[in-house]
Amino acid sequence: MDPTITALIIACTSLAANLAILAKVITDKIKLTTDRTETKTARDKDSAELHDKVLKLEFSAGLAKDNIGLLFTQVADSNKQVALLNTQIAQILTKMDSVIDTLMELKKDFKEAKE
């Protein structure tokens, strides 16, 4: 065979091999880009969901904190009212003891008056 034809065949074969490798590289790059896009989309979706959940939890925590503050205020008010009731009951009991003592004296005086 003619060396020129042999060189031409080798060059064509080499060109075909290089084109096949180029096609594979381009295909791999397209696949990689597609995979990265899908990964980015999934990651962004997860990130948005986590962000929404964090906001919801922050709102819930703030609401719970406000409710606890309100409950503490109500408990303090209830304690004041219970203390006031205890004071009033002690005053009533003291007055009742005085009334009972007075009634006992009246009963004693009434018995003595009958005799």
Backbone bond lengths (Angstrom), bond angles and torsions (degrees), N, CA, C in turn:
res aa  C-N    CA-C-N  psi(-1)  N-CA   C-N-CA  omega(-1)  CA-C   N-CA-C  phi
1 M - - - 1.427 - - 1.516 110.46 -
2 D 1.262 111.52 156.29 1.446 119.19 -177.76 1.542 107.86 -76.67
3 P 1.354 117.06 135.01 1.446 119.08 -179.46 1.523 112.52 -61.86
4 T 1.270 120.27 -27.98 1.456 122.51 179.21 1.520 110.01 -68.41
5 I 1.331 115.43 -42.47 1.470 119.71 178.93 1.522 109.58 -66.49
6 T 1.301 117.19 -40.22 1.465 121.23 179.35 1.528 109.41 -62.56
7 A 1.308 115.72 -44.38 1.464 119.85 179.19 1.522 110.23 -64.44
8 L 1.325 116.22 -38.89 1.459 120.46 178.51 1.530 110.88 -65.25
9 I 1.318 117.46 -41.27 1.481 121.74 178.61 1.527 109.48 -64.50
10 I 1.334 116.21 -42.95 1.471 120.00 179.41 1.528 109.60 -64.51
11 A 1.311 117.00 -41.89 1.463 121.03 179.50 1.528 110.47 -63.85
12 C 1.330 117.03 -43.01 1.478 120.69 179.21 1.521 110.80 -65.02
13 T 1.338 115.51 -42.03 1.469 119.68 178.85 1.522 109.97 -63.50
14 S 1.328 115.98 -45.02 1.460 120.78 178.90 1.527 110.20 -62.09
15 L 1.343 116.58 -41.87 1.461 121.02 178.18 1.522 110.73 -63.01
16 A 1.328 117.38 -43.37 1.464 121.70 179.00 1.528 110.48 -63.02
17 A 1.345 116.56 -43.20 1.467 120.49 178.63 1.524 110.32 -63.08
18 N 1.343 115.99 -44.14 1.469 119.64 179.21 1.529 111.27 -64.32
19 L 1.328 117.32 -38.52 1.475 120.45 176.63 1.525 110.92 -64.87
20 A 1.346 116.53 -38.57 1.470 119.86 177.88 1.522 109.94 -64.99
21 I 1.340 115.98 -42.79 1.474 119.49 178.06 1.519 110.08 -64.22
22 L 1.329 117.60 -41.77 1.462 121.44 177.99 1.525 110.96 -61.14
23 A 1.333 115.66 -43.24 1.464 119.64 178.65 1.524 110.53 -61.60
24 K 1.346 116.95 -40.81 1.467 120.88 179.11 1.530 110.21 -65.35
25 V 1.321 117.93 -43.54 1.464 122.11 179.48 1.526 109.99 -61.83
26 I 1.337 116.47 -45.01 1.473 120.07 179.29 1.522 110.35 -63.12
27 T 1.349 116.80 -42.96 1.464 120.56 178.77 1.529 110.70 -62.49
28 D 1.335 116.77 -44.35 1.471 120.59 178.30 1.522 111.07 -62.91
29 K 1.337 116.64 -40.28 1.473 119.61 179.07 1.517 110.65 -64.21
30 I 1.325 117.46 -42.65 1.470 120.96 178.62 1.517 109.94 -62.41
31 K 1.341 116.96 -43.53 1.464 121.24 179.40 1.529 110.15 -63.52
32 L 1.340 116.93 -43.91 1.454 121.24 179.02 1.526 111.13 -62.01
33 T 1.320 116.80 -44.58 1.466 121.12 178.94 1.525 110.48 -62.37
34 T 1.338 117.09 -42.22 1.462 121.24 178.47 1.529 110.54 -64.04
35 D 1.328 116.19 -44.60 1.472 120.02 178.35 1.527 111.35 -61.37
36 R 1.330 116.10 -42.27 1.471 119.18 179.03 1.520 111.49 -65.25
37 T 1.316 116.79 -38.47 1.469 120.54 177.79 1.525 110.36 -63.77
38 E 1.331 116.42 -43.45 1.471 120.20 178.63 1.527 110.66 -64.34
39 T 1.330 116.20 -42.05 1.465 120.62 178.44 1.530 110.51 -62.66
40 K 1.341 116.18 -42.94 1.469 120.45 178.85 1.515 110.41 -62.11
41 T 1.321 116.64 -43.38 1.468 120.36 -179.75 1.529 110.36 -62.70
42 A 1.322 117.04 -45.58 1.467 120.90 179.53 1.527 110.56 -64.19
43 R 1.342 116.38 -42.80 1.466 120.40 -179.74 1.526 110.80 -64.87
44 D 1.318 117.06 -42.84 1.460 120.64 178.63 1.522 111.34 -63.60
45 K 1.331 116.16 -38.92 1.466 120.30 178.24 1.525 109.91 -64.39
46 D 1.347 117.19 -46.10 1.467 120.64 178.07 1.521 111.18 -62.19
47 S 1.321 116.03 -41.08 1.458 120.42 179.54 1.531 111.00 -62.95
48 A 1.322 116.45 -42.36 1.468 120.16 179.09 1.527 110.55 -65.03
49 E 1.341 117.11 -40.99 1.467 120.29 178.26 1.521 110.76 -63.40
50 L 1.339 116.81 -44.53 1.465 119.76 178.16 1.524 111.16 -62.84
51 H 1.311 116.63 -40.43 1.469 120.80 178.55 1.527 109.92 -60.58
52 D 1.331 116.42 -45.79 1.465 120.09 179.37 1.528 110.90 -62.76
53 K 1.332 116.60 -41.45 1.469 120.09 179.73 1.523 111.04 -65.02
54 V 1.324 117.09 -39.84 1.469 120.66 178.44 1.521 109.94 -63.70
55 L 1.325 117.19 -44.41 1.471 119.95 178.46 1.524 110.80 -61.11
56 K 1.336 116.28 -42.22 1.465 120.54 179.25 1.526 110.30 -63.18
57 L 1.335 117.17 -43.28 1.466 120.54 178.79 1.524 111.62 -66.24
58 E 1.327 117.60 -38.73 1.460 120.10 176.90 1.524 110.76 -62.95
59 F 1.325 116.78 -41.90 1.460 120.52 177.73 1.522 110.41 -63.54
60 S 1.338 116.68 -44.80 1.465 120.74 179.35 1.523 111.06 -62.67
61 A 1.331 116.85 -41.31 1.467 120.38 179.35 1.533 110.49 -64.45
62 G 1.318 116.95 -41.88 1.469 120.49 177.77 1.522 111.73 -62.99
63 L 1.325 115.58 -41.72 1.460 120.21 178.53 1.520 110.55 -64.70
64 A 1.337 116.67 -42.45 1.468 120.56 178.92 1.533 110.30 -63.71
65 K 1.324 116.46 -40.01 1.470 120.67 178.93 1.529 110.17 -62.65
66 D 1.321 116.77 -43.43 1.466 120.59 178.08 1.523 111.13 -63.15
67 N 1.328 116.62 -42.08 1.462 120.80 179.25 1.522 111.47 -64.05
68 I 1.329 116.89 -39.93 1.467 120.50 178.77 1.529 109.76 -64.66
69 G 1.326 117.05 -41.77 1.463 120.20 177.25 1.519 111.45 -60.89
70 L 1.322 116.48 -42.14 1.461 120.86 177.88 1.526 110.99 -63.56
71 L 1.330 116.42 -41.80 1.468 120.05 178.91 1.526 110.99 -63.80
72 F 1.339 118.30 -41.41 1.454 120.81 177.89 1.532 110.70 -61.46
73 T 1.322 116.55 -40.23 1.469 120.57 178.04 1.519 110.58 -63.25
74 Q 1.329 116.56 -44.23 1.460 120.66 179.73 1.527 111.35 -64.66
75 V 1.329 117.05 -39.44 1.472 120.44 178.33 1.530 110.00 -64.86
76 A 1.317 117.23 -41.94 1.467 120.38 178.48 1.528 110.75 -62.52
77 D 1.334 116.63 -43.04 1.471 120.02 177.16 1.527 111.23 -63.08
78 S 1.319 116.40 -41.33 1.469 120.21 178.72 1.523 110.69 -63.94
79 N 1.317 117.10 -40.31 1.469 120.60 178.26 1.528 111.09 -62.10
80 K 1.340 116.31 -40.46 1.471 119.96 177.68 1.531 110.40 -62.79
81 Q 1.332 116.00 -43.17 1.471 119.98 -179.64 1.522 111.39 -66.25
82 V 1.324 118.02 -39.23 1.466 121.61 177.95 1.531 109.91 -64.74
83 A 1.333 116.85 -42.08 1.467 120.38 178.16 1.525 110.30 -62.11
84 L 1.321 117.20 -42.08 1.468 121.23 178.03 1.525 110.60 -63.21
85 L 1.343 116.43 -43.09 1.473 119.78 177.89 1.529 111.05 -62.76
86 N 1.326 117.22 -40.97 1.468 120.24 178.43 1.522 111.20 -61.15
87 T 1.332 116.20 -41.50 1.471 120.61 178.07 1.532 110.75 -62.75
88 Q 1.326 115.81 -45.02 1.465 120.19 -179.22 1.534 110.84 -66.29
89 I 1.318 117.35 -39.01 1.479 119.74 178.19 1.521 110.05 -64.99
90 A 1.331 117.81 -40.55 1.465 120.86 177.88 1.530 110.30 -62.24
91 Q 1.333 117.18 -40.26 1.463 120.30 177.80 1.517 110.70 -65.36
92 I 1.326 117.20 -42.19 1.467 121.01 179.74 1.525 110.37 -64.30
93 L 1.336 116.55 -42.62 1.464 119.69 179.34 1.521 111.20 -62.83
94 T 1.327 116.89 -39.45 1.461 120.56 177.48 1.530 110.45 -63.07
95 K 1.322 115.87 -43.88 1.469 119.85 179.12 1.529 110.62 -66.81
96 M 1.342 116.38 -37.57 1.471 119.65 178.53 1.531 110.42 -64.03
97 D 1.337 116.55 -40.51 1.471 119.89 176.48 1.527 110.19 -60.51
98 S 1.326 115.84 -40.57 1.467 120.18 178.89 1.523 110.19 -65.38
99 V 1.343 117.41 -42.58 1.468 121.47 178.85 1.523 110.17 -63.53
100 I 1.319 117.09 -42.48 1.468 120.97 179.71 1.521 110.04 -63.55
101 D 1.341 116.92 -43.74 1.466 119.90 178.04 1.529 110.45 -61.38
102 T 1.332 117.26 -41.97 1.469 121.39 179.04 1.519 110.47 -64.26
103 L 1.329 117.81 -42.80 1.470 121.07 178.06 1.535 111.29 -63.48
104 M 1.324 115.69 -39.53 1.472 118.81 178.07 1.529 110.56 -63.34
105 E 1.331 115.97 -40.25 1.459 119.84 178.65 1.533 110.18 -66.63
106 L 1.347 116.28 -40.90 1.466 119.43 178.13 1.515 110.90 -63.85
107 K 1.336 116.59 -40.49 1.455 120.84 178.76 1.527 109.90 -63.62
108 K 1.322 115.87 -42.13 1.463 120.77 179.09 1.524 109.87 -65.25
109 D 1.345 116.36 -44.76 1.462 120.35 178.65 1.523 110.63 -63.80
110 F 1.329 118.41 -38.64 1.449 122.76 179.82 1.526 110.84 -65.38
111 K 1.345 116.11 -40.22 1.471 119.98 177.13 1.524 110.53 -66.24
112 E 1.323 116.58 -41.36 1.453 120.23 179.69 1.534 110.42 -66.92
113 A 1.304 117.39 -34.00 1.449 121.31 -179.78 1.512 109.93 -71.06
114 K 1.306 118.57 -32.03 1.454 122.39 178.84 1.516 110.62 -72.04
115 E 1.263 116.44 -31.83 1.448 119.12 -176.01 1.451 111.89 -77.68
